[in-house]
Amino acid sequence: MCRNIRLLHNFDPPATDEEIRASALQYVRKVSGVTNPSRANVEAFDRAVEEITAIATRLIREELTTSAPPRSREVEAERAKERGRQRDERMRKKVLAELEGA
């Protein structure tokens, strides 16, 4: 449910409006527990997404500061893939150890 909630600050190129909105949408889905709101709640849901998008945009683009150099999307993607590979390897080892012990 939270796949699109990503680190968005201090990237080169900067986060796009679409990335920020996707993260806001996922956040609202997570806190509300609703993927698709009912007709009775769609207005409140959409308003929450728009408000969170505006807040996140202001935070990321105007208010946060850093002296660190901007991160590379490609480098961060490769790091995430490596973390995934390591997590898969740990899980394989764990399952194999459980099977051998059973």
C-alpha positions, 0 to 999 in steps of 0.5 A: 500500500505504501510503495509510492511513499518515497524519499523526495527531498534533495534529488537531482533532478528534483521531485516532480509534481506527480511524484509528490502527489503519488506519495500524498495519495498513498499516505492518505490511503494508508492513514484512512485505510481506504484505497478507493473511497465511497461516494460519501467520502470521495470529497474529503479523501480528495481534499486530503490528498490535495492538502497533503500534496500542497504541504509536501510540495512546500516542505520539499521545495521551499522549507527544507535545507541541506548542505549535502550534495543532491542524491542521484536517482540512479544510485539510490535505485541501485542501492534499493535493488541491492538491499532487496537482493540482500533481504531475499538472500536472508529470507532464503537462508532462513527458509532453508535453515527452517527446512533443514531443522524440520 
